[in-house]
Amino acid sequence: MHATTAAPADPPLEEPPASSPSPSRDDRDGLGSRPFTRFKRLLVGRPLPSDRLEHERLSKKTALAVLSSDAISSVAYATEQILLVLAVLSTAALGYVVPISAVIVGLLVLVALSYRQTIFAYPNGGGSYTVAKDNLGTMPGLVAAAALLTDYILTVAVSISGGVAAITSAYPALTAHTVLLCVASIVVLMLVNLRGVRESGAVFSVPTYVFIVLMLALIGMGLFRALGGLDAAPAAVTPRVDVLSARQHATSWPAGFALIFLVLRAFAEGCVAMTGTEAISNGVGAFKTPSSRNAATTLGWMAAILATFFLGTSWLAQHYHVMPTTTETVLSQLNRHIFGTGALYFALQYATFAVLVLAANTAFADFPRLSSILANDGYMPRQFAARGDRLAFSNGIVALSLVAMLLAWLFHGDTSALIPLYAIGVFVCFSLSQAGMVVHWRRLRDAGWSRRAWLNGLGAVATAIVAIIQVTTKFTHGAWIVVLIIPLIILLLRAIHRHYAHFADEVRFRGQSPLIFLHHTVLVPVNRITQATSAALVYATAISEDVRAVYVETTPGDAAAMRAEWDSWEIGVPLEVVPSPYRSVLKPLVRYVDDLTSSGATDLVSIVVPEIVPRRWWEHLLHNKTALFIRTAFLLRPNVIVIAVPFHVGRAHRLRDLFDYDESLDDDRRPGAGERRRIA
C-alpha cells in the first residue's frame, strides 16, 4: 500500500459549455433516468411544492363534479335495478317503481340532513371512520373503515361498468370488448387523478354539468310530451328478468310474503342511488374556506339534483312502459324515445358514459384520503400517508385502480353482477356514522343538541334497517361476499396495527447509556481487480482498520492467479479465498460471514460491494446483479451491514460537475486544503 501523501491541488474546474446546461432539478430523480422523468412528467405533470396544497382545494362548483358525480350518476342504473328485480311481474312491475323510488328519495333527504350536521361538527372531515372511532370506539371505527374501503372499490367497478354499458347500448358491436373498455377507462381515471385534485376536478366538471343539463332536458321534454298527450307508449319488449327473481318465481306468481320479499329486494337494489352521499362529508377538508359552509351547500345541491333525476327517470319509465332488456339500458330507451336517434340521443349517451366513468372519481377522491388517515393511525401501510409529486395520495390511487381492474375482469364488466355487492357497505357506514353523531351530541350538550341527536338517531335507525334488508335480500345473490370480506379487512387492519405497535416497541430507545465501541470488520467481495474494486476498497479502508478482501473460487485453480495478482498490487489488504465446489457465490460468502460472527472475532461486519452502474438503462441487462443478491442474502442477518459502492461507467469523475453548486464552498480546490488516501 502506498504511503499517504498530500494530494496535489485539483485543476481549476471548467464552466460547463453553454450548449450543455446542467440538468434541472425536475430532470433528476432517484432513477437518474431523464427519459423516464420526461415520460412521468408528461403523464402526471411537474411536482408541486407542499405550500401549494391550499391552492389545490376545490370550489363548490368543482366539488360538485368531483365529489357528487357518484351519487348523481347513479340515476343511470338505479331505476333499472328496481325494474330488473320486479321484471318477473311483467308490466305490473311499473306500478311499484315510483313508490319505491319515492321512499328511497325520502331516505336520501333524511341522510343528507344528518350528514349536514356532521359537516359542521367535523369541519376537518367527518368520515364514517373518524366519527365512529371518536364516539363509538376503535372496533366500530374499523368496521366503518372496512365497509368504506370495500364500497369505494365497488364504486369504481360499478360506475365504470355502467358507463361502458351506455356505450355498448349505442354501439352493440363493442359488447365483446367490455372488459378492455373498463380497464382502459380506469387507467385514464388513474392518470388524471395522479395529476392532482384540482386538475382532475377541472377535467371532470364539463362532462358532469353536460350530463346534468341533458338529464334536465330529457325529464322536462319527457314530462311535457307525456302530460300533453303527444306521445304514445312504445311497443312492448320482452323484458330482462333478474336471475334470482326468475329462479324463485319461475313456476308461480309472487304473492303474499313472496311479493313483499320481492319488493324489499327491489328497494334494496334501488338504494344504490344513495351511494356517494357520504363523500362530501368525508371530503370537507378538500373545500376552499369556509370549508364547512361550502360543503353543506354542495351537499344540498347534490341531494336536490339526485332526487329530481331519480324520481323523474322512474316516472318516465312507468309512463312509457320501459323495461330493462338484454341489449339496451332503461335510460337509453327513454333517451331514444324522447330525443329520437339524432344528435341529442348520442350526446346523452356519451355524457352518461362520461359521468359514470367520472363517478368513480368520487372513490378516487375519498379512498386515498381514507387510506392516508388509516395509515397515520397505523392501520394501513405508511406509504399510503405520503403525498405524491402532485400533492395527491398517489399510492392509494394506484392501489384502488389495480383492485378495481381486477373486479372488472372477474365480473366481465357486468353491472348487474356487481350491483348485489354494492351499497351494503355504504349503509353500514351511514348507520355507524349517525349513531356516532348521537353520542357526539349527547357528550357535547350544547344549544339544540337534543334536536340534532334525534335527527341523527332517526337516520341511524333508518339506515340500519336498510342495511339489514340489503344483507337479507341480497345474501344469496352475492352479498355474502361483502359480509365475508369486511371482517377479513378488519383482521388485516388490526394485524397491520399490531405490527406497527410491535415495531415501535422494538425500536424505542430506552435510557441514556453511552454508545459502545465495537470491533468492526469490513469485507470486500472481489472477483478481479478493477477500478470498481479499487473504489470499494478506498471506502472500506476509510471506515475500518480491519479490512479483508474475499474471493470466492467458483472454478478450481483460479485462486492462484488471483492471489498472485493481488500480492503484486501490495495495498496491505489481505485476500481471503473461499472455495465453492458447487459454483455458488452467495452460499460460501454467507457461510464465511456466519463463521466470522459466531467465532467472536468481531462484533460487527460490513460487506462493501462494488456495484457497476451502466450509463444506459438497457445496459443493466448485460451485467450480473451480484450486489443486489448479496444485499438480499444478508438482509435478515443481525449485525451484518451491506454497503453498495456504485461505480458509474462513462460518467464524469466529479459528480458535482453535473449539478449547480456554490464555488465559494469549494475548499478542496485550494492547494493543501486536505490530504487524501489513494489506492493506485
TIKE-155425 format. One record per residue (C-alpha): residue number from 1; residue in three letters; z, y, x. Coordinates in steps of 0.2 Angstrom, whole numbers, always signed. Layout:
<nodes>
  nudo  titi     pz     py     px
   NUM   ALA      Z      Y      X
...
</nodes>
This chain:
<nodes>
  nudo  titi     pz     py     px
     1   MET     +0     +0     +0
     2   HIS     -5    +17     +7
     3   ALA     +8    +29    +11
     4   THR    +12    +43     -1
     5   THR     +4    +59     +4
     6   ALA     +2    +76     -3
     7   ALA    -13    +77    -15
     8   PRO    -27    +89    -10
     9   ALA    -30   +103    -22
    10   ASP    -41    +99    -36
    11   PRO    -58   +108    -35
    12   PRO    -60   +123    -47
    13   LEU    -64   +117    -65
    14   GLU    -81   +122    -71
    15   GLU    -84   +130    -88
    16   PRO    -92   +119   -100
    17   PRO   -111   +123   -102
    18   ALA   -115   +134   -117
    19   SER   -126   +121   -124
    20   SER   -112   +108   -124
    21   PRO    -97   +116   -133
    22   SER    -81   +107   -134
    23   PRO    -79    +96   -149
    24   SER    -70   +104   -164
    25   ARG    -53    +98   -170
    26   ASP    -62    +91   -185
    27   ASP    -74    +81   -175
    28   ARG    -59    +72   -166
    29   ASP    -49    +59   -175
    30   GLY    -40    +43   -170
    31   LEU    -55    +33   -168
    32   GLY    -64    +45   -157
    33   SER    -80    +42   -166
    34   ARG    -90    +58   -171
    35   PRO   -102    +48   -182
    36   PHE    -88    +41   -191
    37   THR    -79    +58   -193
    38   ARG    -95    +66   -199
    39   PHE    -98    +52   -212
    40   LYS    -80    +54   -218
    41   ARG    -81    +72   -219
    42   LEU    -97    +70   -229
    43   LEU    -88    +59   -242
    44   VAL    -71    +67   -244
    45   GLY    -73    +84   -236
    46   ARG    -64    +93   -222
    47   PRO    -45    +91   -220
    48   LEU    -34   +104   -229
    49   PRO    -18   +111   -222
    50   SER     -2   +107   -231
    51   ASP     +0   +126   -236
    52   ARG    -15   +124   -247
    53   LEU     -5   +112   -259
    54   GLU     -1   +126   -271
    55   HIS    -19   +131   -272
    56   GLU    -24   +113   -277
    57   ARG    -14   +115   -293
    58   LEU    -23   +114   -310
    59   SER    -26   +127   -323
    60   LYS    -24   +122   -342
    61   LYS    -42   +120   -344
    62   THR    -45   +110   -329
    63   ALA    -29    +99   -333
    64   LEU    -36    +95   -350
    65   ALA    -51    +87   -342
    66   VAL    -41    +78   -328
    67   LEU    -25    +73   -337
    68   SER    -31    +71   -355
    69   SER    -48    +63   -353
    70   ASP    -40    +46   -355
    71   ALA    -32    +50   -372
    72   ILE    -47    +60   -379
    73   SER    -60    +47   -374
    74   SER    -50    +33   -382
    75   VAL    -59    +38   -399
    76   ALA    -74    +29   -392
    77   TYR    -66    +12   -394
    78   ALA    -50    +14   -404
    79   THR    -58    +14   -422
    80   GLU    -70     +0   -416
    81   GLN    -55    -11   -411
    82   ILE    -47     -9   -428
    83   LEU    -63    -14   -436
    84   LEU    -66    -28   -424
    85   VAL    -49    -37   -429
    86   LEU    -52    -33   -448
    87   ALA    -71    -39   -447
    88   VAL    -66    -56   -454
    89   LEU    -63    -46   -471
    90   SER    -81    -41   -470
    91   THR    -84    -24   -478
    92   ALA    -67    -24   -486
    93   ALA    -60    -20   -468
    94   LEU    -67     -2   -471
    95   GLY    -53     +1   -484
    96   TYR    -40     -1   -471
    97   VAL    -47     +8   -456
    98   VAL    -42    +26   -462
    99   PRO    -24    +22   -467
   100   ILE    -21    +13   -451
   101   SER    -28    +27   -441
   102   ALA    -18    +40   -451
   103   VAL     -2    +30   -446
   104   ILE     -7    +30   -428
   105   VAL    -10    +49   -428
   106   GLY     +7    +52   -436
   107   LEU    +15    +41   -422
   108   LEU     +4    +52   -410
   109   VAL    +12    +68   -416
   110   LEU    +29    +61   -415
   111   VAL    +27    +55   -397
   112   ALA    +18    +72   -392
   113   LEU    +33    +82   -399
   114   SER    +45    +71   -390
   115   TYR    +36    +72   -373
   116   ARG    +35    +91   -376
   117   GLN    +54    +91   -375
   118   THR    +53    +80   -359
   119   ILE    +41    +93   -351
   120   PHE    +54   +107   -352
   121   ALA    +69    +96   -347
   122   TYR    +60    +89   -332
   123   PRO    +49   +104   -325
   124   ASN    +45    +94   -309
   125   GLY    +38    +80   -319
   126   GLY    +46    +69   -332
   127   GLY    +38    +52   -330
   128   SER    +45    +37   -338
   129   TYR    +51    +30   -322
   130   THR    +61    +46   -317
   131   VAL    +68    +49   -335
   132   ALA    +73    +30   -337
   133   LYS    +80    +29   -319
   134   ASP    +90    +45   -320
   135   ASN    +98    +42   -338
   136   LEU    +97    +23   -341
   137   GLY    +99    +16   -323
   138   THR    +89     +8   -310
   139   MET    +83     -8   -319
   140   PRO    +76     +1   -334
   141   GLY    +68    +13   -322
   142   LEU    +59     -1   -313
   143   VAL    +54     -9   -330
   144   ALA    +46     +8   -334
   145   ALA    +38     +9   -317
   146   ALA    +31     -9   -318
   147   ALA    +24     -6   -335
   148   LEU    +16    +11   -330
   149   LEU     +8     +4   -314
   150   THR     +0    -10   -325
   151   ASP     -6     +2   -338
   152   TYR    -14    +13   -325
   153   ILE    -24     -1   -318
   154   LEU    -29     -7   -335
   155   THR    -34    +11   -340
   156   VAL    -47    +12   -326
   157   ALA    -54     -6   -330
   158   VAL    -54     -2   -349
   159   SER    -61    +16   -348
   160   ILE    -75    +11   -335
   161   SER    -80     -5   -346
   162   GLY    -80     +6   -362
   163   GLY    -91    +19   -353
   164   VAL   -103     +6   -347
   165   ALA   -104     -1   -364
   166   ALA   -110    +16   -371
   167   ILE   -124    +15   -358
   168   THR   -129     -3   -362
   169   SER   -129     +1   -380
   170   ALA   -143    +14   -377
   171   TYR   -151     +3   -364
   172   PRO   -149    -16   -368
   173   ALA   -158    -21   -353
   174   LEU   -144    -16   -342
   175   THR   -131    -28   -350
   176   ALA   -134    -41   -337
   177   HIS   -129    -28   -324
   178   THR   -112    -23   -332
   179   VAL   -101    -28   -318
   180   LEU   -111    -19   -305
   181   LEU   -111     -3   -315
   182   CYS    -92     -5   -317
   183   VAL    -89     -7   -299
   184   ALA   -101     +7   -294
   185   SER    -93    +19   -307
   186   ILE    -75    +15   -299
   187   VAL    -82    +18   -282
   188   VAL    -89    +35   -287
   189   LEU    -72    +40   -295
   190   MET    -63    +35   -280
   191   LEU    -73    +45   -268
   192   VAL    -72    +61   -280
   193   ASN    -53    +59   -281
   194   LEU    -51    +57   -262
   195   ARG    -58    +74   -261
   196   GLY    -43    +82   -269
   197   VAL    -36    +85   -286
   198   ARG    -43   +102   -289
   199   GLU    -61    +97   -283
   200   SER    -61    +82   -294
   201   GLY    -55    +92   -309
   202   ALA    -69   +104   -306
   203   VAL    -81    +90   -306
   204   PHE    -74    +82   -322
   205   SER    -72    +97   -333
   206   VAL    -90    +98   -338
   207   PRO    -93    +81   -345
   208   THR    -76    +81   -354
   209   TYR    -80    +98   -363
   210   VAL    -98    +92   -366
   211   PHE    -90    +77   -375
   212   ILE    -78    +87   -385
   213   VAL    -92    +99   -391
   214   LEU   -104    +85   -396
   215   MET    -90    +75   -405
   216   LEU    -86    +90   -415
   217   ALA   -104    +92   -419
   218   LEU   -105    +74   -424
   219   ILE    -90    +74   -435
   220   GLY    -95    +91   -443
   221   MET   -113    +86   -446
   222   GLY   -107    +69   -452
   223   LEU    -94    +76   -465
   224   PHE   -107    +89   -471
   225   ARG   -120    +76   -474
   226   ALA   -108    +64   -482
   227   LEU    -99    +76   -493
   228   GLY   -116    +84   -498
   229   GLY   -123    +68   -504
   230   LEU   -138    +70   -492
   231   ASP   -135    +53   -484
   232   ALA   -136    +35   -490
   233   ALA   -126    +21   -481
   234   PRO   -135    +11   -468
   235   ALA   -141     -6   -472
   236   ALA   -128    -19   -469
   237   VAL   -127    -28   -452
   238   THR   -119    -44   -448
   239   PRO   -103    -38   -440
   240   ARG    -95    -44   -424
   241   VAL    -79    -53   -428
   242   ASP    -64    -54   -416
   243   VAL    -62    -71   -408
   244   LEU    -44    -73   -413
   245   SER    -47    -67   -431
   246   ALA    -62    -79   -433
   247   ARG    -52    -94   -427
   248   GLN    -36    -90   -438
   249   HIS    -46    -86   -454
   250   ALA    -62    -97   -452
   251   THR    -58   -108   -467
   252   SER    -48    -97   -478
   253   TRP    -47    -78   -484
   254   PRO    -32    -70   -477
   255   ALA    -19    -66   -490
   256   GLY     +0    -63   -491
   257   PHE     +8    -64   -474
   258   ALA     -8    -69   -465
   259   LEU    -16    -52   -472
   260   ILE     +0    -42   -466
   261   PHE     -1    -50   -449
   262   LEU    -20    -46   -448
   263   VAL    -16    -28   -452
   264   LEU     -2    -27   -440
   265   ARG    -14    -34   -426
   266   ALA    -27    -21   -431
   267   PHE    -13     -7   -430
   268   ALA     -8    -14   -413
   269   GLU    -26    -14   -406
   270   GLY    -29     +4   -413
   271   CYS    -14    +10   -404
   272   VAL    -25    +11   -388
   273   ALA    -29    +28   -395
   274   MET    -12    +34   -389
   275   THR    -14    +28   -371
   276   GLY    -13    +43   -359
   277   THR     -2    +53   -370
   278   GLU    +12    +52   -356
   279   ALA     +0    +58   -342
   280   ILE     +3    +77   -345
   281   SER    +22    +74   -345
   282   ASN    +21    +64   -329
   283   GLY    +10    +77   -320
   284   VAL    +19    +93   -324
   285   GLY    +20    +96   -305
   286   ALA     +1    +97   -304
   287   PHE     +0   +113   -315
   288   LYS     +0   +130   -310
   289   THR    +16   +140   -313
   290   PRO    +23   +142   -326
   291   SER    +20   +123   -325
   292   SER    +31   +118   -340
   293   ARG    +23   +130   -352
   294   ASN     +6   +126   -346
   295   ALA     +9   +108   -348
   296   ALA    +16   +109   -365
   297   THR     +1   +120   -371
   298   THR    -11   +107   -364
   299   LEU     -1    +93   -372
   300   GLY     -3   +102   -389
   301   TRP    -22   +104   -386
   302   MET    -24    +86   -382
   303   ALA    -14    +79   -397
   304   ALA    -24    +90   -409
   305   ILE    -41    +85   -402
   306   LEU    -37    +67   -401
   307   ALA    -30    +67   -419
   308   THR    -46    +76   -426
   309   PHE    -58    +64   -417
   310   PHE    -49    +48   -421
   311   LEU    -47    +52   -440
   312   GLY    -65    +59   -440
   313   THR    -73    +44   -432
   314   SER    -63    +32   -444
   315   TRP    -68    +41   -459
   316   LEU    -86    +42   -454
   317   ALA    -86    +23   -451
   318   GLN    -78    +20   -468
   319   HIS    -91    +31   -477
   320   TYR   -106    +25   -468
   321   HIS   -100     +6   -469
   322   VAL   -102     +5   -450
   323   MET    -95    -11   -442
   324   PRO    -95    -17   -424
   325   THR   -110    -28   -419
   326   THR   -113    -38   -403
   327   THR   -126    -26   -397
   328   GLU   -120     -8   -402
   329   THR   -103     +1   -402
   330   VAL    -97     +9   -418
   331   LEU    -98    +26   -410
   332   SER   -116    +23   -405
   333   GLN   -121    +18   -423
   334   LEU   -113    +33   -430
   335   ASN   -122    +44   -417
   336   ARG   -139    +36   -421
   337   HIS   -136    +38   -440
   338   ILE   -131    +56   -440
   339   PHE   -141    +63   -425
   340   GLY   -155    +51   -425
   341   THR   -163    +44   -410
   342   GLY   -168    +60   -402
   343   ALA   -160    +71   -388
   344   LEU   -143    +73   -396
   345   TYR   -141    +54   -398
   346   PHE   -144    +51   -379
   347   ALA   -134    +67   -375
   348   LEU   -118    +60   -384
   349   GLN   -121    +43   -377
   350   TYR   -122    +49   -359
   351   ALA   -107    +61   -362
   352   THR    -97    +46   -369
   353   PHE   -101    +36   -354
   354   ALA    -96    +50   -343
   355   VAL    -80    +54   -352
   356   LEU    -75    +36   -352
   357   VAL    -78    +34   -334
   358   LEU    -68    +50   -331
   359   ALA    -54    +45   -342
   360   ALA    -50    +33   -328
   361   ASN    -46    +49   -319
   362   THR    -30    +51   -328
   363   ALA    -25    +35   -319
   364   PHE    -32    +41   -303
   365   ALA    -21    +57   -305
   366   ASP     -5    +48   -310
   367   PHE     -5    +31   -302
   368   PRO     -5    +38   -284
   369   ARG     +9    +51   -289
   370   LEU    +20    +37   -297
   371   SER    +17    +26   -281
   372   SER    +22    +41   -270
   373   ILE    +38    +43   -280
   374   LEU    +42    +24   -279
   375   ALA    +38    +24   -260
   376   ASN    +50    +39   -257
   377   ASP    +63    +29   -267
   378   GLY    +60    +14   -256
   379   TYR    +52     +3   -270
   380   MET    +34     +3   -263
   381   PRO    +27     +4   -245
   382   ARG    +30    +20   -237
   383   GLN    +11    +23   -234
   384   PHE     +9    +27   -252
   385   ALA    +20    +43   -250
   386   ALA     +8    +51   -237
   387   ARG     -5    +63   -242
   388   GLY    -22    +61   -235
   389   ASP    -34    +74   -227
   390   ARG    -37    +82   -244
   391   LEU    -19    +83   -250
   392   ALA    -22    +68   -261
   393   PHE    -12    +52   -261
   394   SER    -26    +43   -253
   395   ASN    -18    +26   -251
   396   GLY    -13    +25   -269
   397   ILE    -31    +30   -274
   398   VAL    -39    +16   -264
   399   ALA    -27     +3   -270
   400   LEU    -30     +7   -288
   401   SER    -48     +6   -285
   402   LEU    -48    -11   -277
   403   VAL    -37    -19   -291
   404   ALA    -47    -11   -305
   405   MET    -63    -18   -297
   406   LEU    -55    -35   -297
   407   LEU    -51    -34   -315
   408   ALA    -69    -28   -320
   409   TRP    -76    -43   -310
   410   LEU    -63    -56   -318
   411   PHE    -66    -50   -336
   412   HIS    -85    -47   -333
   413   GLY    -83    -28   -339
   414   ASP    -80    -34   -357
   415   THR    -69    -20   -365
   416   SER    -64    -31   -380
   417   ALA    -57    -44   -367
   418   LEU    -47    -31   -358
   419   ILE    -40    -22   -373
   420   PRO    -27    -35   -378
   421   LEU    -19    -32   -361
   422   TYR    -19    -14   -364
   423   ALA     -7     -2   -371
   424   ILE     +8    -14   -371
   425   GLY    +15     -6   -355
   426   VAL    +12    +11   -362
   427   PHE    +23     +9   -377
   428   VAL    +37     +1   -367
   429   CYS    +36    +17   -356
   430   PHE    +36    +28   -372
   431   SER    +52    +19   -378
   432   LEU    +62    +19   -362
   433   SER    +57    +37   -359
   434   GLN    +63    +43   -376
   435   ALA    +79    +33   -375
   436   GLY    +82    +41   -358
   437   MET    +80    +58   -366
   438   VAL    +93    +54   -379
   439   VAL   +105    +50   -366
   440   HIS   +100    +66   -356
   441   TRP   +103    +77   -371
   442   ARG   +120    +69   -375
   443   ARG   +125    +71   -357
   444   LEU   +119    +90   -357
   445   ARG   +126    +95   -374
   446   ASP   +118   +112   -373
   447   ALA   +112   +123   -388
   448   GLY   +102   +112   -400
   449   TRP   +105    +96   -391
   450   SER   +108    +86   -407
   451   ARG    +91    +90   -415
   452   ARG    +82    +86   -399
   453   ALA    +92    +70   -397
   454   TRP    +87    +65   -415
   455   LEU    +68    +68   -411
   456   ASN    +68    +58   -395
   457   GLY    +78    +44   -404
   458   LEU    +66    +43   -418
   459   GLY    +52    +42   -405
   460   ALA    +61    +29   -395
   461   VAL    +64    +18   -411
   462   ALA    +46    +20   -417
   463   THR    +38    +16   -401
   464   ALA    +49     +1   -398
   465   ILE    +44     -6   -415
   466   VAL    +26     -3   -410
   467   ALA    +29    -12   -393
   468   ILE    +36    -27   -402
   469   ILE    +22    -28   -414
   470   GLN     +9    -27   -400
   471   VAL    +18    -41   -390
   472   THR    +20    -52   -406
   473   THR     +2    -50   -412
   474   LYS     -7    -50   -396
   475   PHE     +3    -63   -386
   476   THR     -9    -77   -388
   477   HIS    -24    -66   -386
   478   GLY    -19    -60   -368
   479   ALA     -3    -50   -370
   480   TRP     +6    -65   -362
   481   ILE     -2    -59   -345
   482   VAL     +6    -42   -346
   483   VAL    +23    -50   -351
   484   LEU    +22    -61   -336
   485   ILE    +15    -48   -324
   486   ILE    +28    -34   -327
   487   PRO    +43    -45   -322
   488   LEU    +33    -50   -306
   489   ILE    +30    -32   -302
   490   ILE    +48    -28   -304
   491   LEU    +53    -43   -292
   492   LEU    +41    -36   -279
   493   LEU    +48    -18   -281
   494   ARG    +65    -25   -278
   495   ALA    +60    -36   -264
   496   ILE    +52    -21   -255
   497   HIS    +68    -10   -258
   498   ARG    +79    -24   -251
   499   HIS    +68    -25   -235
   500   TYR    +69     -6   -233
   501   ALA    +88     -6   -236
   502   HIS    +90    -21   -223
   503   PHE    +78    -11   -211
   504   ALA    +89     +5   -212
   505   ASP   +104     -5   -209
   506   GLU    +97    -14   -194
   507   VAL    +90     +2   -185
   508   ARG   +106    +13   -189
   509   PHE   +114    +20   -173
   510   ARG   +132    +16   -173
   511   GLY   +144    +25   -161
   512   GLN   +140    +37   -146
   513   SER   +141    +24   -132
   514   PRO   +131    +28   -116
   515   LEU   +114    +21   -113
   516   ILE   +114     +5   -102
   517   PHE   +103     +4    -87
   518   LEU    +93    -12    -87
   519   HIS    +84    -21    -74
   520   HIS    +65    -18    -79
   521   THR    +51    -30    -73
   522   VAL    +33    -24    -76
   523   LEU    +19    -37    -76
   524   VAL     +1    -33    -75
   525   PRO    -11    -46    -81
   526   VAL    -27    -46    -69
   527   ASN    -42    -57    -69
   528   ARG    -51    -47    -55
   529   ILE    -49    -31    -45
   530   THR    -57    -17    -54
   531   GLN    -54     +2    -57
   532   ALA    -46     -3    -74
   533   THR    -34    -15    -64
   534   SER    -30     +0    -52
   535   ALA    -26    +12    -66
   536   ALA    -14     -1    -74
   537   LEU     -5     -3    -58
   538   VAL     -4    +15    -55
   539   TYR     +5    +17    -72
   540   ALA    +16     +1    -68
   541   THR    +22     +7    -52
   542   ALA    +27    +24    -60
   543   ILE    +39    +16    -72
   544   SER    +47     +2    -62
   545   GLU    +50     -4    -44
   546   ASP    +49    -22    -49
   547   VAL    +30    -24    -52
   548   ARG    +21    -40    -52
   549   ALA     +3    -44    -55
   550   VAL     +0    -60    -65
   551   TYR    -16    -70    -63
   552   VAL    -19    -84    -75
   553   GLU    -30    -98    -67
   554   THR    -42   -105    -80
   555   THR    -54   -113    -68
   556   PRO    -47   -123    -54
   557   GLY    -50   -116    -36
   558   ASP    -52    -98    -42
   559   ALA    -35    -93    -37
   560   ALA    -38    -95    -18
   561   ALA    -52    -82    -19
   562   MET    -42    -70    -30
   563   ARG    -27    -72    -18
   564   ALA    -37    -68     -3
   565   GLU    -45    -53    -11
   566   TRP    -28    -47    -17
   567   ASP    -20    -49     +0
   568   SER    -34    -39     +8
   569   TRP    -30    -25     -4
   570   GLU    -12    -23     +4
   571   ILE     -4    -12    -10
   572   GLY    +13    -20     -9
   573   VAL    +12    -28    -27
   574   PRO    +15    -47    -27
   575   LEU     +2    -58    -36
   576   GLU     +9    -72    -46
   577   VAL     -3    -86    -50
   578   VAL     +0    -96    -66
   579   PRO    -11   -112    -68
   580   SER    -19   -115    -85
   581   PRO    -25   -133    -86
   582   TYR    -32   -130   -104
   583   ARG    -41   -114   -100
   584   SER    -30   -103   -111
   585   VAL    -24    -86   -105
   586   LEU    -11    -82   -118
   587   LYS     +0    -98   -118
   588   PRO     +3    -99   -100
   589   LEU     +7    -80    -99
   590   VAL    +19    -82   -114
   591   ARG    +27    -96   -106
   592   TYR    +29    -87    -89
   593   VAL    +37    -72    -98
   594   ASP    +49    -83   -108
   595   ASP    +54    -92    -92
   596   LEU    +57    -75    -84
   597   THR    +68    -68    -98
   598   SER    +78    -84   -100
   599   SER    +82    -86    -82
   600   GLY    +92    -70    -82
   601   ALA    +82    -62    -68
   602   THR    +78    -47    -78
   603   ASP    +84    -38    -94
   604   LEU    +68    -30   -100
   605   VAL    +50    -35    -97
   606   SER    +35    -23    -99
   607   ILE    +17    -30    -99
   608   VAL     +5    -17    -94
   609   VAL    -13    -22   -100
   610   PRO    -29    -14    -93
   611   GLU    -40    -11   -108
   612   ILE    -58     -7   -107
   613   VAL    -64     +7   -119
   614   PRO    -83     +7   -120
   615   ARG    -92    +23   -124
   616   ARG   -102    +17   -139
   617   TRP    -94     +8   -154
   618   TRP   -106     -6   -153
   619   GLU   -101    -10   -135
   620   HIS    -84    -16   -141
   621   LEU    -93    -31   -147
   622   LEU    -98    -36   -129
   623   HIS    -80    -36   -122
   624   ASN    -66    -48   -125
   625   LYS    -51    -41   -134
   626   THR    -38    -48   -122
   627   ALA    -27    -33   -123
   628   LEU    -26    -35   -142
   629   PHE    -22    -53   -141
   630   ILE     -8    -50   -129
   631   ARG     +0    -37   -139
   632   THR     -1    -49   -154
   633   ALA     +6    -63   -144
   634   PHE    +22    -54   -139
   635   LEU    +25    -44   -155
   636   LEU    +39    -54   -161
   637   ARG    +47    -57   -144
   638   PRO    +63    -47   -141
   639   ASN    +65    -37   -125
   640   VAL    +46    -38   -121
   641   ILE    +36    -22   -122
   642   VAL    +17    -22   -121
   643   ILE     +8     -6   -115
   644   ALA    -11     -4   -115
   645   VAL    -18     +7   -102
   646   PRO    -35    +12   -108
   647   PHE    -50    +14    -95
   648   HIS    -64    +24   -103
   649   VAL    -81    +19    -97
   650   GLY    -93    +33    -94
   651   ARG    -80    +47    -99
   652   ALA    -75    +62    -89
   653   HIS    -62    +59    -76
   654   ARG    -51    +73    -83
   655   LEU    -49    +71   -102
   656   ARG    -44    +89   -104
   657   ASP    -61    +94    -99
   658   LEU    -67    +89   -116
   659   PHE    -55   +100   -125
   660   ASP    -49   +118   -126
   661   TYR    -35   +122   -115
   662   ASP    -25   +136   -108
   663   GLU    -29   +138    -90
   664   SER    -13   +148    -86
   665   LEU     -4   +131    -89
   666   ASP    -14   +123    -75
   667   ASP     -1   +122    -62
   668   ASP     -9   +107    -53
   669   ARG    -24   +117    -49
   670   ARG    -14   +126    -36
   671   PRO    -14   +119    -18
   672   GLY     +3   +110    -15
   673   ALA     +8   +110    -33
   674   GLY    +13    +92    -33
   675   GLU    +11    +75    -25
   676   ARG     +3    +60    -32
   677   ARG     +5    +42    -28
   678   ARG    -13    +35    -26
   679   ILE    -18    +17    -25
   680   ALA    -35    +17    -16
</nodes>
